Amino acid sequence: MALAAARPQASALPRPAGVSLFVLCLGVLAAQIDSSVVNLAVKRIGADLKAGVSALQWVLDAYNLVYASLLLTAGTLSDLYGRRRIFTAGMALFALGTAVCGLAPGIGILITGRVIAGIGAAAVLPSSLAILAATYPEGPARSHALGIWASCNGLALAIGPTIGGLLVDGAGWRSIFLLILPVAGLALALMRHVPESSAPQGRRLDPAGQALAILGLGALAFAVIEGSRLGWTATPIIVAAVLAVLGLGTFLLLQRRGKGALVPLNLFRSRPFSAALAVTALMTFGMYGMLFLLPIYLQGARGHSAFVAGLELLPASLTFVVVSSLSGRLAQRFGQRALTTCGMAAMGIGLIMLASLGPATPLGVMVAGLFVIGIGLGLNTGPVMSVAVGSVPHERQGTAAGLVNTARMVGATLGIAVLGALFAASAGQGASGAPAIAAGLRLALAVGGAGELLGAVIAWNLIRSQPKDPNTKVLA
């Protein structure tokens, strides 16, 4: 099928657009189930493969780091060679990596499988967002589609912990990876119904920029994750920190070339776009840190099984599903600034509520905190993605999708790393004993909540509401 550089006409959309949305949601669902279900299984993985807290952080962050590092190139590839083509390749690679994880005999192979899956996910997420932006015209239709797309994140958070927890308890942690394969297979089988699109004009790959981005992000994650174990003044940590600064600094200098750069810096002249990236990173910073630590608290401090812990996480994920599916309509009525501000504030309040948990705190406190977090996440996710892709020219929507997903996964990686390090520093690397676990959770989630509240301030000051005229582009 020939690549279509131009956006499809709205009049030709209804049925093909609906099928495309279903397929793209399957891709998001598979990638997010992978993340949420692994969070719940880390305790069993650690016991089976004799891995400590730092190694388990790498089981999560190897995926997140590779994903974050390659999103920019994946966005460029989708613009250059076709968004459907890159999405299909990414889903196939994601399925392969997931199968490797399910068969892994040791922690090293498991982390390798997570790297392969992360590479595939890096191709899936930005291309899916770019396909939606190209398929749906700007305005209510796009807002509604993005709300449904975002709700799949919450659906994954509901399916992953519950079914995943049951599988971990009944069939072992390896079975959780097999759960994802049928979803990925169905998405691949239906890809022929997704229209192809591209925007190659004035675009090219940037190998030097990509290499520097990987170096900078990888060194930064290593320094933060291993710092609490090796010591912040240890030689490897200092070297990693220097490499992170040099890599990311040189990367930004190279991007000043403008045309053909991996990240055109002129995109950041749009205040709504820049704010959307910051809000997205802070959103996942607190959320993913919480998803990593709360199962440790539930299983380690309260003695609950993996399945019960998964059920206890449902208030956040189910609320997220319901609210995010309505977020498009709410954004049209109240504006994107109001929704992102309220969403980030709610997440901050919810995390601070969870920071009060102790070994014997009534579970009603946790349920209330998760409920508030789910509302906030549902209000924020769809609108902030819509701001990001709607604040740039059409030919840069793949790049914008790559950037906002990079911000999302950088925030997730740093959330697991920073909040995990704070937890380990307060509770101890072994994270044993209910009082120690509760103390570590208190410090980590308080910091995560503060990050969400900072995001609310940024959203209120820099994000402007979507214009009433759906044909008007949101630009700085």
N, C-alpha and C positions, 0 to 999 in steps of 0.2 A: 504493500500500500504506500502510495507516495506521501512524503512528509508534507504537512500543511503548516506553513509559517504563519498564516493568519488565523485569528480566533474564529471558531465556528460560529455561524449565525444563530442567534437565539431562536429563530423560528424553526430551525431544524433539530432542536434539542430534545424534546420531552422524553421519548422512550430510550434512545441511545444514551442520553445523559443519565437517566435513572440506572441503567445497567452499568454504566461506567462508575457511578457513585458506589454501587454495591461492590464491584470488583475492587475499587480503591480502598473501600472500608475493610474488605477482607485482608488486604495487605497491611493496613494499619493495625488491625486486630491481631494478626499473627505476630508482628514485631512487638506489640505492647504486651501480649500474653507472655512472650519470651522473657521480657523484663520483669513483669510482676510475679510470675510463677517462680523464677529463680530466687527472688528475694525471700520467698517463703521457704525455700529448700536449703538455704545456706547452712543451717545448723546440721542437717543430715549429711550434706556434702562434706562439711568439715569433719564430722565424726567418721564417715566412711573412708575418705581420702586422707585423713590425718592432716588437715590444713588449719592454720591459725587465722586470726582476724584479718591480717594483712593479705594473705593468699585469697581469702574469701572476698575481700574488697576487689581484688584483681579479677575474680570471676565475674563480678558485675562491671567493673570499670574497664576491663579489656574490651568488652562489647561497646560500652559508652564512649571510650576514648577513640577507638577506630572509627566508630560511627561519626563522632563529632569531627574528627580530622578529615574525613573523606567527603563530608556532605557538600562542601563547596565545589569540589571537582565533579561530584555526581550531579549537582545542579547545572553546572556548565555543560557536562556531557548530555544531559537531557535536552538542553536548549540546542545543542549542536547536532545531535544524531537522532533525536526523537525521544519524547518523554515515555511513550508506551514501550519502546524498545529497551530503554534503560530500566524501567520498572520491571519488565519481564526478566531481564538478566539478573536484577537484584533479587527478585523472589526466588529464582532458581538457586542462586548462591546462598541465600538465607536458609533455604531448606537443606542444602548440603551441610552447612555449618551446624545446624540444629541436629542433624543425624550424627555428626561427629561427636557432639556433646553427649548424646544418648548412649554412645558406645565407648566413651572415654575410660581408659583403665586407670588413669591417674590425674592429678590436679593439672599437670602441664598440658596434657592432651585436651582436657576440658577447657582450659583457657584458650588453647589454639582454636578449638571449635567455636568458642565465643568470638574470637577475632574474625573468623570466616563469616559467621552470622552477622557480625557488626558491619562488615564490608557490604554484604547484601542489603542490610537495612539502610545503609547510607545511600544506596541507589533507590530504594523503594520510597522512602518518606518524601524527599523533595520532589521527585518526579510525580508522585501522587498529588501533592499540593499544586504543582504547576499544571497538571492535567485538569484539575478542578477549576483553576483560575482561567484556563483556556477554554473550557467547555461551558462554564456558566458565565453569563454576562454580569458585570458589576451591578450590585444592588441587592434587592431582597432575595433573588434566586441564589446568588452566590452565598449570601449570609446564611440562608437556610441549609445549603449543601455543606458549608463549612461547619455548621452546628452539628449536623449529623456525623460528618467526618470526625469531629472532635469527640462526639459521644462514644465513638468506638474505643477511645482510650479508656473511658470509664467502664465500658462493657468488658474490656480486657481485664481491668482491675477487679471486676466482679467474678468473671469466669476463672481467671488465673488462680487466685487464692483459694476459691472454694473447690473446684474440680482438682486443681493442682494439689491442694492440701490433702484431699481424699486419696489421690494417687500416691503422694509421698508416704502417707501412713500405710496404704494397702499394698502398693506395688513397688515402692522404692522411688528414689529421686530421679532415676534415669527415665522413668515413664513420663515425666512431665515434658520432656523434649519431644517425645513421640506424639503428645497431644497436639502439637503445633503443626506437624507435617500435613495432616489432611486439610487444614485451613489454607496452608500455602499451596497445596496441590489444586484445590478448587479455584483459587485465584488465578493460577497459571492456566487452567483449563478454560477459563472464561475471558482471557485477555484479548481474544479476537474481536470481542464486542466493544473494546475501548478504542476510540478514534485516536489516530496519531497526530502529533503536532510538534513543531519545532520553531526556533527563532535563531538561525545561525548567523545572521548578518552582523558583521563586525566582531565575531566571537572567535576565540581560540583557546587551547589549553595553556596552562601556566605551570609547567613541571617544577620550576624553581620555587614558585610561590607555594605550591602544594607540599614540596619537601620541607620547606621552612615551617609551614603550618603544623605538619605532623611532628617535626622536631620540637617546636615550642610547646605544643599541647601535651605531647608525650612526656617531656621533661617536667612540665609543671605538675601533671598528675602523679608522676613518680615521686617528686619531692614532697607533695602533700600527703600521699598515702603512706610512704615509708618513713616520713619524718618522725612520727611518734614512736616507731619501733626502733630505728637506728639512732635517733637523736638528731635534733634540728641543726646541730653544729657538725655532724658527721661529714666526712669528705664527700661521699656519694651524693648527699643531699645538697651540699653547697654547689657541687659541680652541676647537678641537675637544675638548680635554681638559676645559675649563670646561663646554662644552655637555653632555659625557657625564656629568659629576658632577651638574650641575643637572637634566638630564633624568631620570636614574635616581633621583636623590634625591627629586625632586618626584613621580615615579611611585610610589615606595614610600610617600610621605606620603598620596597619594590612595587607595592600596589599603587604608588603615586604616579606610575607610568600612565595610568588612565586606560586608554583603549587596549583591550586584550588582557587586562589584569584579571587575576582570579577574583578579587574583590574590588570593584570600582569604588573608590572612596567617595566619589560624588554622590553615591546613593545615600550616604550618611548626612547629606545636606538636608534631607527630609527629616524634620524633627519627629513626626509620628513614626517613621520607619525606625530611627535610632531608638526611640522610646520603646517600640514594640520588641526589639531585640533585648533591651535591658530588662523589661518586664518578664519576658519569656525565660531568660536565664535565672532571674530571681525566683520565679514561680517553680521551676523544676529543682532549684537548689534546695529549697525547703521540702518539697514533696518527695523527691527521691531519697533524700536523707532520712525522712520519716519512714518511708517504705522499707528501707534497709534496717533501721533500728527497732521499729515497733515489733516485728516478729521475734527479734531477739529478746525483747522485754517480755512478750507474752509467753514465749516458750521457756526462757531462762529464769525470769523472776516470778512468773505465776504458774509455771509447770504445765501449760496447756499444750495439746498436741498440735501438729502442723495444720490439721484440718480445722480444729476449733479456732486456731489463730486466724486462719483464712476467713472463717465465718465472721469473726469479730472485726475484720477489716471492711466488711460489706457496707456499713453505713456510708462511708466515704464514696465507694465506687458506684453504688446504686444511685445515690443522690447526684453524683456527677453525671451519670447516664441521663437521668431525667432532666436536670437543669441545662446541660449542654445541648440537648436536642431542642430546647426552647430558646437558646441564646440568640439565634439569628433573629427571631421575631422580637425578642427583648431589645436587641441592639437597634433594630429599626425604630422602636418606640422611644427608648431612653437614650440612645447614643452609645457609641463604643467606649468613650471616655468614662462614662458613668459605670458601665458594666466592668471594665477592667479595674477601675479604682475600687469598686465594692468587692469584686472578686478577690483581689490581692489582699485587701484589708481583712476579709473573712478568713482567708487562709492563714494570715498572721495570727489572728485571734484564736483560731482552731489549734494551731501548733503550740501556742502559749498555754492553752488549756491542757494539751497532752503533756507539756513539760511539767505539769503538777502531779503527774502519776507517780505513785509509790507502790511498794509491794502489795499493800492491802487497800489501795484506793478503790472505791466502788466503780465497777465497770461502766456505770451510767455516765461517769465523767468522761471516760474515753469515747463512748458512743456519741455523746454530745459534741465533743471536739471533732470527731471524724465527720459527723453530720455537717458541721459548719465548714470544714475543709472541703467537703464534697460540693457544697453550694458554691463556695468561692472558686474552686477549680472549674466548675461547670459554667459559671458566669464569665470567666476570663478566657478560657482556651480558644474557643471559636472566634470571638471578636479580636483578640490580639493577633491571631493568624491572618484574619481578614485585613487588619490594618497593615500588616507587613507586606502582603502581596498586592494590596490596593494602593500602596504609596509609591510604586515604581512603574516605569513604562512596561508595556506588554512584553517587549523583547527581553526584559530582565526579570521576568517572573520566575524562571527556573533558578536564577541566581538568588533572588530574594527568598525563594522557598528553601534553598540550601542554607542561606545565612540564618534565617529564623530557626531552622531545625538545628543548625550548628549551635546557636545560642542556647537552644533548648537542651542539647546534650552536653554542652560545656557546663551549663548550670547543674545538670544531673550528675555529671562526673565529679565536679567540685563539691556538690552537696554530699555525695557518698564519701568522698575523700575527706573534706574538712569536718563535717559533722561526725563521720566515723572516727576521725583522729581525736576530736574532742571527747567523744564517747569513750574511746580506748584510754585516753589520758586520765579521765576521771574514774572509769570503772576498772581499768587494768586490761592488758592485752587478752587475758584469759576470759574476761567478762563473766566471772563466776560469782555467785552470791547475789541474792535479790536486792539488798541495799546498795551494793556497788553498781548493779545494772541500773537501778532507778536513779542513782546520782548521775551516772553518765548520760542517761536519757534526758534528765532535767537540763543539764548544761547544753547539750547538743540541740535540743528542740527549741530552747529559748533563743539561741542564735539563729536557727532556721526561721522562727517566727519574726524576729527582727528584720531579717532579709525580705520577707513577704511584705511587711509594713513599709519598708523602703520602696518596694515596687509600687505600692499604692500611691505614694507621694509622687513618684516619677510619672505614673499614668495620669494622675489628675493634672499635673503641670504641663505635660508635653503631648499627650494624645488628644486629638480633636475628634469630635463626633463626626460620623459619616454624614455627608450632605444629604438633604432630602431628595435632591435630584439624582437618581441612580446613574446618570450618565456623567456626573461630575467626578473627576479624579481627585483623591485626597493627596495633596502635595504640600510641601512646606512653602 
